[in-house]
Amino acid sequence: MELSRRRLVPGLLGLGLLLGTGAARAGAEERRIVLHVDENDPKRMNLVLNNARNIVAYYRQQGIPVRTRVVAYGPGLHMLRADTSPVKDRVAAMALELPELSFAACANTMRAMGKREGKEPPLLEEVEIVPSGVVELVELQRQGWTYVRP
């Protein structure tokens, strides 16, 4: 089964910084935060989205550049599925409103779900597929990202 790759529109990251209360503080170090979802629980999904929105809003207000990434794997992949997500409208709206926010889906989980369901699970347009959700968390932390488990 071939997995399609989806990417957020590149180049919009900096635009979000200009939408805040002012330009980024000169010399302010970019904050990079990764959150994950591994449960098929709408309350948890909404908590993650609330955290992501609050993180971006805070750093925008401070004039500090920020990137936030939500990684979904295991049962949490339902958050990013076009057919089963209880928060799909919110994910789509936030992806448009917050260019500092990105979403990643685990290819391993997609393959497992595809085998069980007999077809590749459809993802929301805003989602990028990564080879492994857990490895994505590890590698981002190795690159200096701050990990938050909501």
MDAnalysis code that builds the backbone (N, CA, C; Angstrom):
import MDAnalysis as mda
import numpy as np

u = mda.Universe.empty(450, n_residues=150, atom_resindex=np.repeat(np.arange(150), 3), trajectory=True)
u.add_TopologyAttr("name", ["N", "CA", "C"] * 150)
u.add_TopologyAttr("resid", np.arange(1, 151))
u.add_TopologyAttr("resname", ["MET", "GLU", "LEU", "SER", "ARG", "ARG", "ARG", "LEU", "VAL", "PRO", "GLY", "LEU", "LEU", "GLY", "LEU", "GLY", "LEU", "LEU", "LEU", "GLY", "THR", "GLY", "ALA", "ALA", "ARG", "ALA", "GLY", "ALA", "GLU", "GLU", "ARG", "ARG", "ILE", "VAL", "LEU", "HIS", "VAL", "ASP", "GLU", "ASN", "ASP", "PRO", "LYS", "ARG", "MET", "ASN", "LEU", "VAL", "LEU", "ASN", "ASN", "ALA", "ARG", "ASN", "ILE", "VAL", "ALA", "TYR", "TYR", "ARG", "GLN", "GLN", "GLY", "ILE", "PRO", "VAL", "ARG", "THR", "ARG", "VAL", "VAL", "ALA", "TYR", "GLY", "PRO", "GLY", "LEU", "HIS", "MET", "LEU", "ARG", "ALA", "ASP", "THR", "SER", "PRO", "VAL", "LYS", "ASP", "ARG", "VAL", "ALA", "ALA", "MET", "ALA", "LEU", "GLU", "LEU", "PRO", "GLU", "LEU", "SER", "PHE", "ALA", "ALA", "CYS", "ALA", "ASN", "THR", "MET", "ARG", "ALA", "MET", "GLY", "LYS", "ARG", "GLU", "GLY", "LYS", "GLU", "PRO", "PRO", "LEU", "LEU", "GLU", "GLU", "VAL", "GLU", "ILE", "VAL", "PRO", "SER", "GLY", "VAL", "VAL", "GLU", "LEU", "VAL", "GLU", "LEU", "GLN", "ARG", "GLN", "GLY", "TRP", "THR", "TYR", "VAL", "ARG", "PRO"])
u.atoms.positions = np.array([
    [0.844, -1.169, 0.000],
    [0.000, 0.000, 0.000],
    [0.891, 1.234, 0.000],
    [0.692, 2.128, -0.928],
    [1.502, 3.331, -1.012],
    [0.828, 4.438, -0.222],
    [1.586, 5.105, 0.614],
    [1.048, 6.187, 1.428],
    [1.276, 7.515, 0.718],
    [0.243, 8.313, 0.640],
    [0.398, 9.626, 0.019],
    [1.053, 10.576, 1.011],
    [1.822, 11.525, 0.508],
    [2.492, 12.511, 1.366],
    [1.729, 13.820, 1.260],
    [1.495, 14.425, 2.364],
    [0.819, 15.722, 2.387],
    [1.700, 16.677, 3.163],
    [1.731, 17.878, 2.733],
    [2.571, 18.878, 3.407],
    [1.769, 20.160, 3.581],
    [2.028, 20.827, 4.648],
    [1.436, 22.145, 4.842],
    [2.085, 23.099, 3.859],
    [1.395, 24.152, 3.540],
    [1.934, 25.124, 2.614],
    [3.210, 25.712, 3.211],
    [4.357, 25.528, 2.521],
    [5.613, 26.043, 3.070],
    [5.665, 27.560, 3.014],
    [6.507, 28.109, 3.838],
    [6.732, 29.542, 3.802],
    [5.760, 30.371, 4.603],
    [4.754, 29.766, 5.213],
    [3.785, 30.542, 5.969],
    [4.162, 30.696, 7.434],
    [5.177, 29.992, 7.873],
    [5.554, 30.033, 9.277],
    [5.818, 31.460, 9.750],
    [6.609, 32.188, 9.024],
    [6.940, 33.549, 9.426],
    [5.756, 34.483, 9.376],
    [4.800, 34.246, 8.510],
    [3.623, 35.088, 8.396],
    [2.864, 35.135, 9.704],
    [2.770, 34.018, 10.389],
    [2.048, 33.969, 11.652],
    [2.651, 34.893, 12.685],
    [3.941, 35.084, 12.642],
    [4.600, 35.963, 13.602],
    [4.177, 37.409, 13.398],
    [3.906, 37.773, 12.167],
    [3.496, 39.131, 11.872],
    [2.053, 39.392, 12.273],
    [1.272, 38.352, 12.488],
    [-0.121, 38.498, 12.849],
    [-0.315, 38.754, 14.337],
    [0.728, 38.593, 15.120],
    [0.656, 38.808, 16.558],
    [0.619, 40.291, 16.880],
    [0.887, 40.642, 18.138],
    [0.816, 42.029, 18.567],
    [1.984, 42.856, 18.054],
    [3.007, 42.222, 17.565],
    [4.148, 42.954, 17.035],
    [5.111, 42.020, 16.363],
    [6.142, 42.593, 15.798],
    [7.161, 41.762, 15.148],
    [7.904, 40.957, 16.205],
    [8.546, 39.910, 15.781],
    [9.303, 39.057, 16.704],
    [10.394, 39.863, 17.390],
    [10.599, 39.556, 18.664],
    [11.677, 40.219, 19.408],
    [13.007, 39.957, 18.723],
    [13.788, 40.998, 18.591],
    [15.109, 40.846, 17.977],
    [15.931, 39.872, 18.806],
    [16.439, 38.849, 18.156],
    [17.306, 37.887, 18.814],
    [16.590, 36.862, 19.678],
    [15.270, 36.902, 19.740],
    [14.534, 35.930, 20.563],
    [14.673, 34.548, 19.937],
    [15.028, 33.579, 20.762],
    [15.182, 32.207, 20.289],
    [13.816, 31.582, 20.029],
    [13.689, 30.952, 18.874],
    [12.431, 30.298, 18.521],
    [12.110, 29.182, 19.520],
    [10.859, 29.123, 19.940],
    [10.385, 28.041, 20.787],
    [9.781, 26.982, 19.878],
    [10.110, 25.715, 20.147],
    [9.591, 24.600, 19.354],
    [9.017, 23.576, 20.324],
    [7.704, 23.342, 20.190],
    [6.999, 22.474, 21.121],
    [6.301, 21.373, 20.336],
    [6.439, 20.135, 20.800],
    [5.754, 19.009, 20.173],
    [4.827, 18.378, 21.212],
    [3.593, 18.132, 20.776],
    [2.592, 17.464, 21.599],
    [2.185, 16.184, 20.893],
    [1.680, 15.219, 21.630],
    [1.249, 14.008, 20.942],
    [-0.111, 13.533, 21.431],
    [-0.750, 12.774, 20.535],
    [-2.044, 12.170, 20.829],
    [-1.918, 10.688, 20.505],
    [-2.194, 9.841, 21.484],
    [-2.158, 8.400, 21.244],
    [-3.430, 7.716, 21.751],
    [-4.470, 8.514, 22.004],
    [-5.748, 7.977, 22.467],
    [-6.872, 8.457, 21.562],
    [-7.838, 7.605, 21.316],
    [-9.017, 7.988, 20.545],
    [-10.054, 8.531, 21.527],
    [-9.759, 9.710, 22.053],
    [-10.579, 10.338, 23.082],
    [-10.783, 11.810, 22.713],
    [-12.000, 12.203, 22.357],
    [-12.252, 13.595, 21.961],
    [-11.828, 14.618, 23.017],
    [-11.966, 14.286, 24.302],
    [-11.538, 15.221, 25.347],
    [-10.032, 15.449, 25.282],
    [-9.276, 14.375, 25.090],
    [-7.816, 14.486, 24.984],
    [-7.442, 15.271, 23.729],
    [-8.120, 14.991, 22.622],
    [-7.829, 15.695, 21.375],
    [-8.071, 17.189, 21.522],
    [-9.187, 17.546, 22.148],
    [-9.482, 18.959, 22.364],
    [-8.495, 19.606, 23.324],
    [-8.046, 18.852, 24.320],
    [-7.035, 19.364, 25.236],
    [-5.746, 19.687, 24.479],
    [-5.338, 18.798, 23.592],
    [-4.131, 19.030, 22.784],
    [-4.304, 20.270, 21.915],
    [-5.456, 20.397, 21.276],
    [-5.703, 21.569, 20.429],
    [-5.740, 22.848, 21.263],
    [-6.331, 22.794, 22.447],
    [-6.334, 23.955, 23.341],
    [-4.911, 24.331, 23.730],
    [-4.104, 23.316, 24.088],
    [-2.708, 23.567, 24.445],
    [-1.969, 24.222, 23.283],
    [-2.141, 23.674, 22.088],
    [-1.452, 24.210, 20.912],
    [-1.852, 25.666, 20.667],
    [-3.138, 25.956, 20.734],
    [-3.616, 27.339, 20.525],
    [-3.021, 28.265, 21.585],
    [-3.041, 27.836, 22.840],
    [-2.528, 28.672, 23.928],
    [-1.030, 28.919, 23.796],
    [-0.289, 27.909, 23.379],
    [1.155, 28.059, 23.190],
    [1.431, 29.112, 22.125],
    [0.787, 28.973, 20.982],
    [1.016, 29.930, 19.890],
    [0.589, 31.330, 20.306],
    [-0.565, 31.454, 20.944],
    [-1.064, 32.774, 21.357],
    [-0.104, 33.448, 22.339],
    [0.391, 32.686, 23.300],
    [1.307, 33.258, 24.290],
    [2.571, 33.792, 23.632],
    [3.210, 32.964, 22.815],
    [4.473, 33.396, 22.222],
    [4.272, 34.492, 21.184],
    [3.160, 34.477, 20.475],
    [2.853, 35.586, 19.565],
    [2.777, 36.890, 20.350],
    [2.059, 36.849, 21.469],
    [1.887, 38.047, 22.295],
    [3.239, 38.557, 22.818],
    [4.138, 37.643, 23.109],
    [5.465, 38.007, 23.601],
    [6.407, 38.425, 22.481],
    [5.990, 38.213, 21.226],
    [6.852, 38.540, 20.088],
    [7.979, 37.544, 19.904],
    [7.779, 36.307, 20.392],
    [8.801, 35.264, 20.299],
    [8.376, 34.257, 19.242],
    [9.238, 33.945, 18.285],
    [8.879, 32.959, 17.263],
    [8.609, 31.592, 17.890],
    [7.640, 30.880, 17.334],
    [7.248, 29.580, 17.881],
    [6.803, 28.657, 16.756],
    [7.082, 27.383, 16.935],
    [6.523, 26.324, 16.084],
    [5.966, 25.267, 17.013],
    [4.785, 24.797, 16.704],
    [4.143, 23.749, 17.495],
    [3.713, 22.648, 16.545],
    [3.963, 21.403, 16.947],
    [3.640, 20.244, 16.111],
    [2.850, 19.247, 16.948],
    [1.773, 18.739, 16.367],
    [0.974, 17.694, 16.998],
    [1.234, 16.407, 16.232],
    [1.673, 15.375, 16.953],
    [1.973, 14.075, 16.360],
    [0.926, 13.078, 16.856],
    [0.286, 12.384, 15.918],
    [-0.742, 11.403, 16.278],
    [-0.327, 10.012, 15.817],
    [-0.502, 9.034, 16.709],
    [-0.212, 7.641, 16.378],
    [-1.102, 6.743, 17.204],
    [-1.082, 5.457, 16.865],
    [-1.957, 4.508, 17.563],
    [-3.404, 4.974, 17.440],
    [-4.220, 4.701, 18.464],
    [-5.619, 5.117, 18.405],
    [-5.799, 6.626, 18.243],
    [-4.769, 7.395, 18.606],
    [-4.840, 8.844, 18.460],
    [-4.883, 9.311, 17.019],
    [-4.542, 8.431, 16.076],
    [-4.585, 8.806, 14.662],
    [-5.987, 9.216, 14.223],
    [-6.993, 8.731, 14.933],
    [-8.372, 9.125, 14.587],
    [-8.548, 10.644, 14.613],
    [-7.744, 11.332, 15.396],
    [-7.816, 12.790, 15.442],
    [-7.594, 13.410, 14.069],
    [-6.735, 12.771, 13.257],
    [-6.342, 13.347, 11.967],
    [-6.967, 12.641, 10.772],
    [-7.873, 11.701, 11.038],
    [-8.546, 10.993, 9.947],
    [-9.740, 11.792, 9.445],
    [-9.879, 11.856, 8.131],
    [-10.991, 12.595, 7.530],
    [-12.336, 11.929, 7.795],
    [-12.320, 10.621, 8.013],
    [-13.582, 9.898, 8.170],
    [-14.008, 9.666, 9.616],
    [-13.098, 9.775, 10.572],
    [-13.457, 9.442, 11.957],
    [-13.109, 10.524, 12.976],
    [-12.492, 11.607, 12.573],
    [-12.060, 12.618, 13.535],
    [-13.229, 13.381, 14.131],
    [-13.312, 13.403, 15.463],
    [-14.352, 14.210, 16.095],
    [-13.970, 15.695, 16.145],
    [-12.735, 16.023, 15.742],
    [-12.255, 17.409, 15.810],
    [-11.764, 17.909, 14.451],
    [-12.209, 17.274, 13.365],
    [-11.661, 17.607, 12.045],
    [-11.899, 19.056, 11.646],
    [-13.053, 19.605, 11.978],
    [-13.314, 21.002, 11.616],
    [-12.385, 21.942, 12.381],
    [-12.144, 21.611, 13.606],
    [-11.247, 22.426, 14.432],
    [-9.799, 22.331, 13.941],
    [-9.357, 21.137, 13.577],
    [-8.002, 20.965, 13.041],
    [-7.843, 21.792, 11.768],
    [-8.809, 21.718, 10.872],
    [-8.733, 22.462, 9.611],
    [-8.694, 23.966, 9.865],
    [-9.540, 24.445, 10.754],
    [-9.576, 25.877, 11.049],
    [-8.277, 26.345, 11.692],
    [-7.761, 25.563, 12.629],
    [-6.528, 25.953, 13.307],
    [-5.335, 25.932, 12.359],
    [-5.308, 24.979, 11.442],
    [-4.210, 24.910, 10.474],
    [-4.184, 26.166, 9.603],
    [-5.350, 26.693, 9.272],
    [-5.416, 27.928, 8.479],
    [-5.067, 29.153, 9.318],
    [-5.562, 29.173, 10.529],
    [-5.399, 30.328, 11.407],
    [-4.001, 30.425, 12.017],
    [-3.369, 29.277, 12.253],
    [-2.092, 29.248, 12.968],
    [-1.008, 28.590, 12.112],
    [-0.352, 29.343, 11.254],
    [0.680, 28.737, 10.412],
    [1.854, 28.183, 11.217],
    [1.958, 28.536, 12.488],
    [3.012, 28.003, 13.347],
    [2.708, 26.585, 13.816],
    [1.523, 26.094, 13.503],
    [1.054, 24.787, 13.965],
    [1.041, 23.791, 12.805],
    [1.592, 22.595, 13.059],
    [1.562, 21.540, 12.043],
    [1.086, 20.237, 12.685],
    [0.635, 19.326, 11.831],
    [0.094, 18.047, 12.278],
    [0.803, 16.916, 11.539],
    [1.164, 15.863, 12.276],
    [1.861, 14.721, 11.688],
    [1.149, 13.425, 12.065],
    [1.001, 12.542, 11.074],
    [0.360, 11.235, 11.266],
    [1.393, 10.136, 11.067],
    [1.301, 9.099, 11.873],
    [2.231, 7.976, 11.853],
    [1.900, 7.001, 10.713],
    [2.869, 6.775, 9.831],
    [2.689, 5.838, 8.722],
    [2.531, 4.403, 9.222],
    [3.233, 4.040, 10.298],
    [3.084, 2.685, 10.852],
    [1.645, 2.431, 11.279],
    [1.058, 3.391, 11.960],
    [-0.336, 3.257, 12.391],
    [-1.259, 3.215, 11.183],
    [-0.976, 4.031, 10.193],
    [-1.815, 4.041, 8.992],
    [-1.801, 2.675, 8.306],
    [-0.616, 2.068, 8.214],
    [-0.524, 0.739, 7.602],
    [-1.332, -0.288, 8.395],
    [-1.203, -0.262, 9.715],
    [-1.934, -1.207, 10.564],
    [-3.437, -1.009, 10.433],
    [-3.880, 0.234, 10.437],
    [-5.312, 0.509, 10.271],
    [-5.774, 0.087, 8.885],
    [-4.928, 0.341, 7.882],
    [-5.261, -0.037, 6.510],
    [-5.443, -1.537, 6.362],
    [-4.590, -2.313, 7.008],
    [-4.720, -3.778, 6.961],
    [-6.029, -4.224, 7.596],
    [-6.346, -3.649, 8.756],
    [-7.590, -4.019, 9.449],
    [-8.831, -3.615, 8.665],
    [-8.768, -2.460, 8.014],
    [-9.947, -1.913, 7.347],
    [-10.015, -2.233, 5.856],
    [-8.923, -2.753, 5.309],
    [-8.908, -3.088, 3.890],
    [-8.690, -1.916, 2.965],
    [-8.349, -0.756, 3.504],
    [-8.057, 0.434, 2.686],
    [-7.269, 1.429, 3.524],
    [-6.497, 2.252, 2.842],
    [-5.717, 3.274, 3.532],
    [-6.660, 4.266, 4.201],
    [-6.436, 4.572, 5.475],
    [-7.311, 5.543, 6.134],
    [-7.118, 6.939, 5.534],
    [-8.201, 7.615, 5.229],
    [-8.092, 8.963, 4.658],
    [-7.704, 9.974, 5.743],
    [-6.775, 10.836, 5.402],
    [-6.325, 11.855, 6.350],
    [-6.862, 13.222, 5.966],
    [-6.892, 14.103, 6.943],
    [-7.241, 15.487, 6.685],
    [-6.171, 16.111, 5.798],
    [-6.563, 17.073, 5.021],
    [-5.664, 17.722, 4.067],
    [-4.453, 18.366, 4.736],
    [-4.598, 18.810, 5.969],
    [-3.573, 19.569, 6.673],
    [-2.462, 18.712, 7.272],
    [-2.517, 17.418, 7.070],
    [-1.651, 16.476, 7.778],
    [-0.475, 16.020, 6.918],
    [0.685, 15.937, 7.554],
    [1.883, 15.364, 6.939],
    [2.059, 13.957, 7.503],
    [2.452, 13.031, 6.660],
    [2.710, 11.666, 7.106],
    [4.191, 11.539, 7.438],
    [4.472, 10.980, 8.620],
    [5.854, 10.701, 9.033],
    [6.002, 9.188, 9.170],
    [7.200, 8.656, 8.978],
    [7.374, 7.196, 9.023],
    [6.907, 6.561, 10.329],
    [7.186, 7.205, 11.459],
    [6.831, 6.667, 12.771],
    [6.542, 7.822, 13.709],
    [5.380, 7.789, 14.354],
    [5.032, 8.853, 15.289],
    [5.978, 8.918, 16.475],
    [6.306, 7.766, 17.041],
    [7.203, 7.734, 18.194],
    [8.588, 8.225, 17.797],
    [9.084, 7.791, 16.653],
    [10.400, 8.246, 16.194],
    [10.363, 9.755, 15.928],
    [9.262, 10.261, 15.407],
    [9.131, 11.710, 15.193],
    [9.300, 12.456, 16.519],
    [8.680, 11.950, 17.575],
    [8.826, 12.574, 18.896],
    [10.284, 12.539, 19.363],
    [10.928, 11.398, 19.203],
    [12.323, 11.242, 19.617],
    [13.219, 12.200, 18.843],
    [13.075, 12.221, 17.526],
    [13.958, 13.042, 16.696],
    [13.748, 14.533, 16.934],
    [12.503, 14.943, 17.121],
    [12.264, 16.360, 17.403],
    [12.898, 16.758, 18.737],
    [12.800, 15.883, 19.729],
    [13.437, 16.177, 21.012],
    [14.961, 16.247, 20.863],
    [15.521, 15.377, 20.043],
    [16.973, 15.409, 19.791],
    [17.380, 16.723, 19.116],
    [16.453, 17.332, 18.376],
    [16.721, 18.610, 17.705],
    [16.404, 19.810, 18.605],
    [16.058, 19.537, 19.865],
    [15.830, 20.627, 20.801],
    [14.384, 21.020, 21.020],
    [13.451, 20.298, 20.428],
    [12.045, 20.587, 20.653],
    [11.660, 20.207, 22.080],
    [10.752, 20.946, 22.658],
    [10.225, 20.643, 23.991],
    [9.008, 19.736, 23.834],
    [9.038, 18.615, 24.549],
    [7.961, 17.636, 24.479],
    [6.956, 17.893, 25.603],
    [5.681, 17.925, 25.230],
    [4.604, 18.098, 26.200],
    [3.587, 16.992, 25.987],
    [3.278, 16.271, 27.050],
    [2.227, 15.241, 26.991],
    [1.008, 15.798, 27.693],
    [0.023, 16.232, 26.936],
    [-1.183, 16.794, 27.554],
    [-1.986, 15.736, 28.298],
])
